[in-house]
Amino acid sequence: MTNSTLEKVYKNIKMLRNKKGYSQMRFAELTGLSEDYISLIENGKRTPSLKRLITIAEVLDVEPYQLLM
């Protein structure tokens, strides 16, 4: 993925999480990831694996490709 695509993914995760009303702590609990890891993803400092992106999409109730749009 290009940098601009990755930036969209990071922003979309944060936007969709906020839209659902989840704090980073609650989102971390639902995804099984750490709160620190969620923060790193949303700040563009970590790129989640495909498996983790699928988990994140499931919790956000979207299709994984929607994180790219």
N, CA, C, O and CB atoms as a CASP TS submission, in Angstrom:
PFRMAT TS
TARGET T0000
AUTHOR 0000-0000-0000
METHOD Language model
MODEL 1
PARENT N/A
ATOM      1  N   MET     1       0.842  -1.185   0.000  1.00  0.00           N
ATOM      2  CA  MET     1       0.000   0.000   0.000  1.00  0.00           C
ATOM      3  C   MET     1       0.880   1.238   0.000  1.00  0.00           C
ATOM      4  O   MET     1       1.970   1.251   0.572  1.00  0.00           O
ATOM      5  CB  MET     1      -0.954   0.004   1.216  1.00  0.00           C
ATOM      6  N   THR     2       0.386   2.265  -0.648  1.00  0.00           N
ATOM      7  CA  THR     2       1.126   3.522  -0.676  1.00  0.00           C
ATOM      8  C   THR     2       0.927   4.266   0.636  1.00  0.00           C
ATOM      9  O   THR     2       0.031   3.949   1.419  1.00  0.00           O
ATOM     10  CB  THR     2       0.680   4.395  -1.868  1.00  0.00           C
ATOM     11  N   ASN     3       1.770   5.250   0.859  1.00  0.00           N
ATOM     12  CA  ASN     3       1.657   6.045   2.089  1.00  0.00           C
ATOM     13  C   ASN     3       0.309   6.731   2.199  1.00  0.00           C
ATOM     14  O   ASN     3      -0.261   6.802   3.288  1.00  0.00           O
ATOM     15  CB  ASN     3       2.763   7.085   2.150  1.00  0.00           C
ATOM     16  N   SER     4      -0.217   7.244   1.078  1.00  0.00           N
ATOM     17  CA  SER     4      -1.512   7.932   1.136  1.00  0.00           C
ATOM     18  C   SER     4      -2.632   6.948   1.455  1.00  0.00           C
ATOM     19  O   SER     4      -3.588   7.300   2.146  1.00  0.00           O
ATOM     20  CB  SER     4      -1.803   8.651  -0.196  1.00  0.00           C
ATOM     21  N   THR     5      -2.521   5.721   0.959  1.00  0.00           N
ATOM     22  CA  THR     5      -3.519   4.699   1.278  1.00  0.00           C
ATOM     23  C   THR     5      -3.452   4.334   2.749  1.00  0.00           C
ATOM     24  O   THR     5      -4.483   4.190   3.405  1.00  0.00           O
ATOM     25  CB  THR     5      -3.314   3.447   0.412  1.00  0.00           C
ATOM     26  N   LEU     6      -2.245   4.185   3.266  1.00  0.00           N
ATOM     27  CA  LEU     6      -2.084   3.865   4.687  1.00  0.00           C
ATOM     28  C   LEU     6      -2.634   4.986   5.560  1.00  0.00           C
ATOM     29  O   LEU     6      -3.275   4.726   6.578  1.00  0.00           O
ATOM     30  CB  LEU     6      -0.604   3.613   5.020  1.00  0.00           C
ATOM     31  N   GLU     7      -2.387   6.216   5.171  1.00  0.00           N
ATOM     32  CA  GLU     7      -2.913   7.355   5.937  1.00  0.00           C
ATOM     33  C   GLU     7      -4.437   7.318   5.969  1.00  0.00           C
ATOM     34  O   GLU     7      -5.044   7.626   6.995  1.00  0.00           O
ATOM     35  CB  GLU     7      -2.424   8.692   5.332  1.00  0.00           C
ATOM     36  N   LYS     8      -5.057   6.946   4.855  1.00  0.00           N
ATOM     37  CA  LYS     8      -6.522   6.813   4.820  1.00  0.00           C
ATOM     38  C   LYS     8      -6.987   5.736   5.789  1.00  0.00           C
ATOM     39  O   LYS     8      -7.971   5.916   6.507  1.00  0.00           O
ATOM     40  CB  LYS     8      -7.007   6.483   3.393  1.00  0.00           C
ATOM     41  N   VAL     9      -6.274   4.618   5.803  1.00  0.00           N
ATOM     42  CA  VAL     9      -6.638   3.515   6.702  1.00  0.00           C
ATOM     43  C   VAL     9      -6.587   3.993   8.149  1.00  0.00           C
ATOM     44  O   VAL     9      -7.527   3.767   8.912  1.00  0.00           O
ATOM     45  CB  VAL     9      -5.692   2.297   6.498  1.00  0.00           C
ATOM     46  N   TYR    10      -5.497   4.651   8.530  1.00  0.00           N
ATOM     47  CA  TYR    10      -5.342   5.130   9.905  1.00  0.00           C
ATOM     48  C   TYR    10      -6.468   6.100  10.275  1.00  0.00           C
ATOM     49  O   TYR    10      -7.072   5.988  11.342  1.00  0.00           O
ATOM     50  CB  TYR    10      -3.972   5.812  10.084  1.00  0.00           C
ATOM     51  N   LYS    11      -6.738   7.050   9.380  1.00  0.00           N
ATOM     52  CA  LYS    11      -7.781   8.051   9.644  1.00  0.00           C
ATOM     53  C   LYS    11      -9.162   7.406   9.708  1.00  0.00           C
ATOM     54  O   LYS    11      -9.984   7.760  10.553  1.00  0.00           O
ATOM     55  CB  LYS    11      -7.762   9.141   8.563  1.00  0.00           C
ATOM     56  N   ASN    12      -9.409   6.457   8.807  1.00  0.00           N
ATOM     57  CA  ASN    12     -10.717   5.800   8.787  1.00  0.00           C
ATOM     58  C   ASN    12     -10.952   4.971  10.041  1.00  0.00           C
ATOM     59  O   ASN    12     -12.067   4.945  10.564  1.00  0.00           O
ATOM     60  CB  ASN    12     -10.844   4.915   7.556  1.00  0.00           C
ATOM     61  N   ILE    13      -9.934   4.304  10.523  1.00  0.00           N
ATOM     62  CA  ILE    13     -10.084   3.531  11.755  1.00  0.00           C
ATOM     63  C   ILE    13     -10.482   4.458  12.899  1.00  0.00           C
ATOM     64  O   ILE    13     -11.418   4.173  13.646  1.00  0.00           O
ATOM     65  CB  ILE    13      -8.774   2.777  12.096  1.00  0.00           C
ATOM     66  N   LYS    14      -9.766   5.561  13.026  1.00  0.00           N
ATOM     67  CA  LYS    14     -10.064   6.507  14.106  1.00  0.00           C
ATOM     68  C   LYS    14     -11.455   7.108  13.937  1.00  0.00           C
ATOM     69  O   LYS    14     -12.209   7.205  14.906  1.00  0.00           O
ATOM     70  CB  LYS    14      -9.010   7.623  14.149  1.00  0.00           C
ATOM     71  N   MET    15     -11.803   7.516  12.710  1.00  0.00           N
ATOM     72  CA  MET    15     -13.099   8.130  12.451  1.00  0.00           C
ATOM     73  C   MET    15     -14.234   7.148  12.746  1.00  0.00           C
ATOM     74  O   MET    15     -15.217   7.514  13.390  1.00  0.00           O
ATOM     75  CB  MET    15     -13.178   8.616  10.996  1.00  0.00           C
ATOM     76  N   LEU    16     -14.103   5.911  12.279  1.00  0.00           N
ATOM     77  CA  LEU    16     -15.156   4.918  12.495  1.00  0.00           C
ATOM     78  C   LEU    16     -15.252   4.522  13.967  1.00  0.00           C
ATOM     79  O   LEU    16     -16.345   4.285  14.481  1.00  0.00           O
ATOM     80  CB  LEU    16     -14.901   3.677  11.635  1.00  0.00           C
ATOM     81  N   ARG    17     -14.120   4.453  14.633  1.00  0.00           N
ATOM     82  CA  ARG    17     -14.126   4.155  16.083  1.00  0.00           C
ATOM     83  C   ARG    17     -14.884   5.240  16.830  1.00  0.00           C
ATOM     84  O   ARG    17     -15.732   4.950  17.674  1.00  0.00           O
ATOM     85  CB  ARG    17     -12.672   4.037  16.640  1.00  0.00           C
ATOM     86  N   ASN    18     -14.572   6.490  16.513  1.00  0.00           N
ATOM     87  CA  ASN    18     -15.257   7.613  17.162  1.00  0.00           C
ATOM     88  C   ASN    18     -16.748   7.630  16.827  1.00  0.00           C
ATOM     89  O   ASN    18     -17.582   7.918  17.685  1.00  0.00           O
ATOM     90  CB  ASN    18     -14.615   8.938  16.743  1.00  0.00           C
ATOM     91  N   LYS    19     -17.072   7.320  15.579  1.00  0.00           N
ATOM     92  CA  LYS    19     -18.473   7.277  15.151  1.00  0.00           C
ATOM     93  C   LYS    19     -19.263   6.230  15.941  1.00  0.00           C
ATOM     94  O   LYS    19     -20.441   6.426  16.238  1.00  0.00           O
ATOM     95  CB  LYS    19     -18.560   6.978  13.647  1.00  0.00           C
ATOM     96  N   LYS    20     -18.604   5.121  16.274  1.00  0.00           N
ATOM     97  CA  LYS    20     -19.235   4.079  17.079  1.00  0.00           C
ATOM     98  C   LYS    20     -19.300   4.467  18.557  1.00  0.00           C
ATOM     99  O   LYS    20     -20.004   3.833  19.342  1.00  0.00           O
ATOM    100  CB  LYS    20     -18.479   2.764  16.919  1.00  0.00           C
ATOM    101  N   GLY    21     -18.563   5.508  18.925  1.00  0.00           N
ATOM    102  CA  GLY    21     -18.556   5.960  20.310  1.00  0.00           C
ATOM    103  C   GLY    21     -17.630   5.161  21.208  1.00  0.00           C
ATOM    104  O   GLY    21     -17.775   5.177  22.430  1.00  0.00           O
ATOM    105  N   TYR    22     -16.666   4.456  20.597  1.00  0.00           N
ATOM    106  CA  TYR    22     -15.723   3.648  21.370  1.00  0.00           C
ATOM    107  C   TYR    22     -14.510   4.474  21.777  1.00  0.00           C
ATOM    108  O   TYR    22     -13.916   5.165  20.950  1.00  0.00           O
ATOM    109  CB  TYR    22     -15.279   2.422  20.564  1.00  0.00           C
ATOM    110  N   SER    23     -14.151   4.401  23.028  1.00  0.00           N
ATOM    111  CA  SER    23     -12.861   4.958  23.451  1.00  0.00           C
ATOM    112  C   SER    23     -11.782   4.012  22.930  1.00  0.00           C
ATOM    113  O   SER    23     -12.081   2.892  22.517  1.00  0.00           O
ATOM    114  CB  SER    23     -12.775   5.128  25.033  1.00  0.00           C
ATOM    115  N   GLN    24     -10.540   4.459  22.950  1.00  0.00           N
ATOM    116  CA  GLN    24      -9.459   3.558  22.545  1.00  0.00           C
ATOM    117  C   GLN    24      -9.412   2.347  23.470  1.00  0.00           C
ATOM    118  O   GLN    24      -9.127   1.235  23.025  1.00  0.00           O
ATOM    119  CB  GLN    24      -8.100   4.294  22.554  1.00  0.00           C
ATOM    120  N   MET    25      -9.690   2.560  24.753  1.00  0.00           N
ATOM    121  CA  MET    25      -9.662   1.456  25.710  1.00  0.00           C
ATOM    122  C   MET    25     -10.732   0.415  25.360  1.00  0.00           C
ATOM    123  O   MET    25     -10.451  -0.783  25.328  1.00  0.00           O
ATOM    124  CB  MET    25      -9.874   1.983  27.147  1.00  0.00           C
ATOM    125  N   ARG    26     -11.947   0.873  25.101  1.00  0.00           N
ATOM    126  CA  ARG    26     -13.039  -0.049  24.771  1.00  0.00           C
ATOM    127  C   ARG    26     -12.775  -0.746  23.438  1.00  0.00           C
ATOM    128  O   ARG    26     -13.018  -1.945  23.299  1.00  0.00           O
ATOM    129  CB  ARG    26     -14.383   0.704  24.719  1.00  0.00           C
ATOM    130  N   PHE    27     -12.282   0.002  22.471  1.00  0.00           N
ATOM    131  CA  PHE    27     -11.967  -0.567  21.160  1.00  0.00           C
ATOM    132  C   PHE    27     -10.883  -1.632  21.288  1.00  0.00           C
ATOM    133  O   PHE    27     -10.948  -2.676  20.639  1.00  0.00           O
ATOM    134  CB  PHE    27     -11.518   0.537  20.184  1.00  0.00           C
ATOM    135  N   ALA    28      -9.898  -1.363  22.121  1.00  0.00           N
ATOM    136  CA  ALA    28      -8.836  -2.342  22.358  1.00  0.00           C
ATOM    137  C   ALA    28      -9.418  -3.625  22.956  1.00  0.00           C
ATOM    138  O   ALA    28      -9.047  -4.726  22.551  1.00  0.00           O
ATOM    139  CB  ALA    28      -7.754  -1.754  23.295  1.00  0.00           C
ATOM    140  N   GLU    29     -10.317  -3.479  23.906  1.00  0.00           N
ATOM    141  CA  GLU    29     -10.957  -4.656  24.509  1.00  0.00           C
ATOM    142  C   GLU    29     -11.715  -5.462  23.463  1.00  0.00           C
ATOM    143  O   GLU    29     -11.631  -6.690  23.439  1.00  0.00           O
ATOM    144  CB  GLU    29     -11.912  -4.233  25.637  1.00  0.00           C
ATOM    145  N   LEU    30     -12.451  -4.778  22.604  1.00  0.00           N
ATOM    146  CA  LEU    30     -13.266  -5.461  21.596  1.00  0.00           C
ATOM    147  C   LEU    30     -12.437  -6.152  20.520  1.00  0.00           C
ATOM    148  O   LEU    30     -12.832  -7.195  19.999  1.00  0.00           O
ATOM    149  CB  LEU    30     -14.200  -4.476  20.948  1.00  0.00           C
ATOM    150  N   THR    31     -11.291  -5.571  20.189  1.00  0.00           N
ATOM    151  CA  THR    31     -10.441  -6.143  19.138  1.00  0.00           C
ATOM    152  C   THR    31      -9.425  -7.145  19.678  1.00  0.00           C
ATOM    153  O   THR    31      -8.853  -7.929  18.921  1.00  0.00           O
ATOM    154  CB  THR    31      -9.714  -5.037  18.407  1.00  0.00           C
ATOM    155  N   GLY    32      -9.207  -7.112  20.987  1.00  0.00           N
ATOM    156  CA  GLY    32      -8.183  -7.976  21.557  1.00  0.00           C
ATOM    157  C   GLY    32      -6.780  -7.430  21.371  1.00  0.00           C
ATOM    158  O   GLY    32      -5.797  -8.147  21.558  1.00  0.00           O
ATOM    159  N   LEU    33      -6.686  -6.171  21.005  1.00  0.00           N
ATOM    160  CA  LEU    33      -5.394  -5.508  20.837  1.00  0.00           C
ATOM    161  C   LEU    33      -5.170  -4.587  22.035  1.00  0.00           C
ATOM    162  O   LEU    33      -6.106  -4.296  22.781  1.00  0.00           O
ATOM    163  CB  LEU    33      -5.334  -4.705  19.488  1.00  0.00           C
ATOM    164  N   SER    34      -3.950  -4.136  22.216  1.00  0.00           N
ATOM    165  CA  SER    34      -3.684  -3.243  23.342  1.00  0.00           C
ATOM    166  C   SER    34      -4.089  -1.818  22.979  1.00  0.00           C
ATOM    167  O   SER    34      -4.122  -1.434  21.810  1.00  0.00           O
ATOM    168  CB  SER    34      -2.188  -3.297  23.746  1.00  0.00           C
ATOM    169  N   GLU    35      -4.389  -1.065  24.002  1.00  0.00           N
ATOM    170  CA  GLU    35      -4.741   0.345  23.805  1.00  0.00           C
ATOM    171  C   GLU    35      -3.577   1.105  23.171  1.00  0.00           C
ATOM    172  O   GLU    35      -3.779   1.965  22.314  1.00  0.00           O
ATOM    173  CB  GLU    35      -5.135   0.998  25.149  1.00  0.00           C
ATOM    174  N   ASP    36      -2.365   0.782  23.597  1.00  0.00           N
ATOM    175  CA  ASP    36      -1.174   1.423  23.022  1.00  0.00           C
ATOM    176  C   ASP    36      -1.059   1.125  21.530  1.00  0.00           C
ATOM    177  O   ASP    36      -0.716   2.005  20.740  1.00  0.00           O
ATOM    178  CB  ASP    36       0.097   0.952  23.751  1.00  0.00           C
ATOM    179  N   TYR    37      -1.343  -0.110  21.150  1.00  0.00           N
ATOM    180  CA  TYR    37      -1.254  -0.510  19.742  1.00  0.00           C
ATOM    181  C   TYR    37      -2.304   0.237  18.912  1.00  0.00           C
ATOM    182  O   TYR    37      -2.011   0.685  17.803  1.00  0.00           O
ATOM    183  CB  TYR    37      -1.442  -2.046  19.597  1.00  0.00           C
ATOM    184  N   ILE    38      -3.509   0.372  19.438  1.00  0.00           N
ATOM    185  CA  ILE    38      -4.560   1.124  18.751  1.00  0.00           C
ATOM    186  C   ILE    38      -4.094   2.568  18.537  1.00  0.00           C
ATOM    187  O   ILE    38      -4.251   3.120  17.448  1.00  0.00           O
ATOM    188  CB  ILE    38      -5.895   1.089  19.565  1.00  0.00           C
ATOM    189  N   SER    39      -3.533   3.165  19.559  1.00  0.00           N
ATOM    190  CA  SER    39      -3.029   4.534  19.461  1.00  0.00           C
ATOM    191  C   SER    39      -1.937   4.642  18.399  1.00  0.00           C
ATOM    192  O   SER    39      -1.930   5.587  17.609  1.00  0.00           O
ATOM    193  CB  SER    39      -2.492   5.004  20.818  1.00  0.00           C
ATOM    194  N   LEU    40      -1.030   3.695  18.376  1.00  0.00           N
ATOM    195  CA  LEU    40       0.048   3.711  17.384  1.00  0.00           C
ATOM    196  C   LEU    40      -0.505   3.589  15.965  1.00  0.00           C
ATOM    197  O   LEU    40      -0.012   4.253  15.052  1.00  0.00           O
ATOM    198  CB  LEU    40       1.042   2.575  17.659  1.00  0.00           C
ATOM    199  N   ILE    41      -1.515   2.754  15.771  1.00  0.00           N
ATOM    200  CA  ILE    41      -2.141   2.621  14.450  1.00  0.00           C
ATOM    201  C   ILE    41      -2.773   3.957  14.048  1.00  0.00           C
ATOM    202  O   ILE    41      -2.521   4.469  12.958  1.00  0.00           O
ATOM    203  CB  ILE    41      -3.214   1.482  14.452  1.00  0.00           C
ATOM    204  N   GLU    42      -3.581   4.503  14.925  1.00  0.00           N
ATOM    205  CA  GLU    42      -4.293   5.734  14.597  1.00  0.00           C
ATOM    206  C   GLU    42      -3.360   6.915  14.365  1.00  0.00           C
ATOM    207  O   GLU    42      -3.720   7.867  13.673  1.00  0.00           O
ATOM    208  CB  GLU    42      -5.260   6.070  15.696  1.00  0.00           C
ATOM    209  N   ASN    43      -2.174   6.856  14.936  1.00  0.00           N
ATOM    210  CA  ASN    43      -1.193   7.927  14.745  1.00  0.00           C
ATOM    211  C   ASN    43      -0.192   7.617  13.637  1.00  0.00           C
ATOM    212  O   ASN    43       0.785   8.343  13.451  1.00  0.00           O
ATOM    213  CB  ASN    43      -0.452   8.181  16.037  1.00  0.00           C
ATOM    214  N   GLY    44      -0.445   6.530  12.902  1.00  0.00           N
ATOM    215  CA  GLY    44       0.389   6.191  11.758  1.00  0.00           C
ATOM    216  C   GLY    44       1.771   5.681  12.096  1.00  0.00           C
ATOM    217  O   GLY    44       2.675   5.729  11.261  1.00  0.00           O
ATOM    218  N   LYS    45       1.945   5.193  13.313  1.00  0.00           N
ATOM    219  CA  LYS    45       3.265   4.709  13.727  1.00  0.00           C
ATOM    220  C   LYS    45       3.390   3.192  13.644  1.00  0.00           C
ATOM    221  O   LYS    45       4.483   2.645  13.787  1.00  0.00           O
ATOM    222  CB  LYS    45       3.557   5.160  15.139  1.00  0.00           C
ATOM    223  N   ARG    46       2.259   2.512  13.411  1.00  0.00           N
ATOM    224  CA  ARG    46       2.240   1.060  13.230  1.00  0.00           C
ATOM    225  C   ARG    46       1.259   0.739  12.113  1.00  0.00           C
ATOM    226  O   ARG    46       0.217   1.381  11.980  1.00  0.00           O
ATOM    227  CB  ARG    46       1.849   0.318  14.557  1.00  0.00           C
ATOM    228  N   THR    47       1.601  -0.252  11.321  1.00  0.00           N
ATOM    229  CA  THR    47       0.707  -0.729  10.282  1.00  0.00           C
ATOM    230  C   THR    47       0.227  -2.114  10.676  1.00  0.00           C
ATOM    231  O   THR    47       1.028  -3.040  10.802  1.00  0.00           O
ATOM    232  CB  THR    47       1.407  -0.747   8.891  1.00  0.00           C
ATOM    233  N   PRO    48      -1.084  -2.262  10.873  1.00  0.00           N
ATOM    234  CA  PRO    48      -1.604  -3.562  11.290  1.00  0.00           C
ATOM    235  C   PRO    48      -1.514  -4.590  10.166  1.00  0.00           C
ATOM    236  O   PRO    48      -1.565  -4.250   8.984  1.00  0.00           O
ATOM    237  CB  PRO    48      -3.049  -3.427  11.754  1.00  0.00           C
ATOM    238  N   SER    49      -1.380  -5.837  10.559  1.00  0.00           N
ATOM    239  CA  SER    49      -1.372  -6.929   9.590  1.00  0.00           C
ATOM    240  C   SER    49      -2.760  -7.062   8.982  1.00  0.00           C
ATOM    241  O   SER    49      -3.720  -6.477   9.484  1.00  0.00           O
ATOM    242  CB  SER    49      -0.927  -8.265  10.253  1.00  0.00           C
ATOM    243  N   LEU    50      -2.868  -7.820   7.917  1.00  0.00           N
ATOM    244  CA  LEU    50      -4.161  -8.059   7.279  1.00  0.00           C
ATOM    245  C   LEU    50      -5.125  -8.714   8.258  1.00  0.00           C
ATOM    246  O   LEU    50      -6.304  -8.363   8.304  1.00  0.00           O
ATOM    247  CB  LEU    50      -3.993  -8.936   6.029  1.00  0.00           C
ATOM    248  N   LYS    51      -4.627  -9.659   9.034  1.00  0.00           N
ATOM    249  CA  LYS    51      -5.466 -10.332  10.024  1.00  0.00           C
ATOM    250  C   LYS    51      -6.036  -9.327  11.028  1.00  0.00           C
ATOM    251  O   LYS    51      -7.215  -9.392  11.377  1.00  0.00           O
ATOM    252  CB  LYS    51      -4.660 -11.419  10.759  1.00  0.00           C
ATOM    253  N   ARG    52      -5.208  -8.412  11.481  1.00  0.00           N
ATOM    254  CA  ARG    52      -5.669  -7.401  12.442  1.00  0.00           C
ATOM    255  C   ARG    52      -6.614  -6.411  11.794  1.00  0.00           C
ATOM    256  O   ARG    52      -7.566  -5.960  12.432  1.00  0.00           O
ATOM    257  CB  ARG    52      -4.484  -6.660  13.048  1.00  0.00           C
ATOM    258  N   LEU    53      -6.369  -6.058  10.527  1.00  0.00           N
ATOM    259  CA  LEU    53      -7.290  -5.159   9.826  1.00  0.00           C
ATOM    260  C   LEU    53      -8.672  -5.798   9.698  1.00  0.00           C
ATOM    261  O   LEU    53      -9.690  -5.117   9.824  1.00  0.00           O
ATOM    262  CB  LEU    53      -6.737  -4.800   8.429  1.00  0.00           C
ATOM    263  N   ILE    54      -8.704  -7.087   9.453  1.00  0.00           N
ATOM    264  CA  ILE    54      -9.983  -7.791   9.350  1.00  0.00           C
ATOM    265  C   ILE    54     -10.696  -7.763  10.697  1.00  0.00           C
ATOM    266  O   ILE    54     -11.903  -7.525  10.755  1.00  0.00           O
ATOM    267  CB  ILE    54      -9.773  -9.254   8.877  1.00  0.00           C
ATOM    268  N   THR    55      -9.967  -8.001  11.767  1.00  0.00           N
ATOM    269  CA  THR    55     -10.551  -7.949  13.111  1.00  0.00           C
ATOM    270  C   THR    55     -11.083  -6.552  13.405  1.00  0.00           C
ATOM    271  O   THR    55     -12.194  -6.404  13.915  1.00  0.00           O
ATOM    272  CB  THR    55      -9.510  -8.359  14.175  1.00  0.00           C
ATOM    273  N   ILE    56     -10.305  -5.539  13.089  1.00  0.00           N
ATOM    274  CA  ILE    56     -10.717  -4.154  13.308  1.00  0.00           C
ATOM    275  C   ILE    56     -11.985  -3.852  12.518  1.00  0.00           C
ATOM    276  O   ILE    56     -12.917  -3.247  13.047  1.00  0.00           O
ATOM    277  CB  ILE    56      -9.590  -3.179  12.908  1.00  0.00           C
ATOM    278  N   ALA    57     -12.025  -4.269  11.257  1.00  0.00           N
ATOM    279  CA  ALA    57     -13.204  -4.034  10.419  1.00  0.00           C
ATOM    280  C   ALA    57     -14.435  -4.728  10.993  1.00  0.00           C
ATOM    281  O   ALA    57     -15.527  -4.162  10.988  1.00  0.00           O
ATOM    282  CB  ALA    57     -12.948  -4.520   8.988  1.00  0.00           C
ATOM    283  N   GLU    58     -14.263  -5.939  11.483  1.00  0.00           N
ATOM    284  CA  GLU    58     -15.386  -6.670  12.072  1.00  0.00           C
ATOM    285  C   GLU    58     -15.957  -5.922  13.274  1.00  0.00           C
ATOM    286  O   GLU    58     -17.172  -5.783  13.411  1.00  0.00           O
ATOM    287  CB  GLU    58     -14.947  -8.080  12.488  1.00  0.00           C
ATOM    288  N   VAL    59     -15.077  -5.447  14.134  1.00  0.00           N
ATOM    289  CA  VAL    59     -15.526  -4.710  15.325  1.00  0.00           C
ATOM    290  C   VAL    59     -16.213  -3.401  14.925  1.00  0.00           C
ATOM    291  O   VAL    59     -17.166  -2.973  15.576  1.00  0.00           O
ATOM    292  CB  VAL    59     -14.329  -4.417  16.266  1.00  0.00           C
ATOM    293  N   LEU    60     -15.729  -2.774  13.860  1.00  0.00           N
ATOM    294  CA  LEU    60     -16.313  -1.522  13.395  1.00  0.00           C
ATOM    295  C   LEU    60     -17.548  -1.759  12.530  1.00  0.00           C
ATOM    296  O   LEU    60     -18.215  -0.809  12.120  1.00  0.00           O
ATOM    297  CB  LEU    60     -15.282  -0.722  12.618  1.00  0.00           C
ATOM    298  N   ASP    61     -17.850  -3.022  12.254  1.00  0.00           N
ATOM    299  CA  ASP    61     -19.024  -3.410  11.465  1.00  0.00           C
ATOM    300  C   ASP    61     -18.970  -2.856  10.043  1.00  0.00           C
ATOM    301  O   ASP    61     -19.961  -2.358   9.510  1.00  0.00           O
ATOM    302  CB  ASP    61     -20.297  -2.931  12.153  1.00  0.00           C
ATOM    303  N   VAL    62     -17.774  -2.958   9.441  1.00  0.00           N
ATOM    304  CA  VAL    62     -17.586  -2.565   8.043  1.00  0.00           C
ATOM    305  C   VAL    62     -16.810  -3.678   7.341  1.00  0.00           C
ATOM    306  O   VAL    62     -16.189  -4.522   7.987  1.00  0.00           O
ATOM    307  CB  VAL    62     -16.832  -1.186   7.929  1.00  0.00           C
ATOM    308  N   GLU    63     -16.856  -3.666   6.030  1.00  0.00           N
ATOM    309  CA  GLU    63     -16.040  -4.585   5.247  1.00  0.00           C
ATOM    310  C   GLU    63     -14.601  -4.066   5.262  1.00  0.00           C
ATOM    311  O   GLU    63     -14.391  -2.853   5.262  1.00  0.00           O
ATOM    312  CB  GLU    63     -16.584  -4.724   3.775  1.00  0.00           C
ATOM    313  N   PRO    64     -13.613  -4.952   5.276  1.00  0.00           N
ATOM    314  CA  PRO    64     -12.220  -4.492   5.333  1.00  0.00           C
ATOM    315  C   PRO    64     -11.845  -3.479   4.255  1.00  0.00           C
ATOM    316  O   PRO    64     -11.084  -2.549   4.521  1.00  0.00           O
ATOM    317  CB  PRO    64     -11.308  -5.666   5.227  1.00  0.00           C
ATOM    318  N   TYR    65     -12.372  -3.648   3.036  1.00  0.00           N
ATOM    319  CA  TYR    65     -12.021  -2.708   1.972  1.00  0.00           C
ATOM    320  C   TYR    65     -12.491  -1.292   2.286  1.00  0.00           C
ATOM    321  O   TYR    65     -11.928  -0.325   1.772  1.00  0.00           O
ATOM    322  CB  TYR    65     -12.619  -3.168   0.651  1.00  0.00           C
ATOM    323  N   GLN    66     -13.514  -1.162   3.122  1.00  0.00           N
ATOM    324  CA  GLN    66     -14.023   0.164   3.446  1.00  0.00           C
ATOM    325  C   GLN    66     -13.023   0.983   4.265  1.00  0.00           C
ATOM    326  O   GLN    66     -13.126   2.209   4.327  1.00  0.00           O
ATOM    327  CB  GLN    66     -15.331   0.042   4.204  1.00  0.00           C
ATOM    328  N   LEU    67     -12.076   0.320   4.880  1.00  0.00           N
ATOM    329  CA  LEU    67     -11.035   1.045   5.615  1.00  0.00           C
ATOM    330  C   LEU    67     -10.095   1.768   4.655  1.00  0.00           C
ATOM    331  O   LEU    67      -9.386   2.691   5.054  1.00  0.00           O
ATOM    332  CB  LEU    67     -10.238   0.081   6.512  1.00  0.00           C
ATOM    333  N   LEU    68     -10.087   1.346   3.382  1.00  0.00           N
ATOM    334  CA  LEU    68      -9.195   1.930   2.381  1.00  0.00           C
ATOM    335  C   LEU    68      -9.806   3.118   1.659  1.00  0.00           C
ATOM    336  O   LEU    68      -9.110   3.823   0.929  1.00  0.00           O
ATOM    337  CB  LEU    68      -8.806   0.889   1.378  1.00  0.00           C
ATOM    338  N   MET    69     -11.081   3.344   1.850  1.00  0.00           N
ATOM    339  CA  MET    69     -11.794   4.370   1.073  1.00  0.00           C
ATOM    340  C   MET    69     -11.867   5.698   1.809  1.00  0.00           C
ATOM    341  O   MET    69     -12.433   6.661   1.291  1.00  0.00           O
ATOM    342  CB  MET    69     -13.200   3.896   0.741  1.00  0.00           C
TER
END
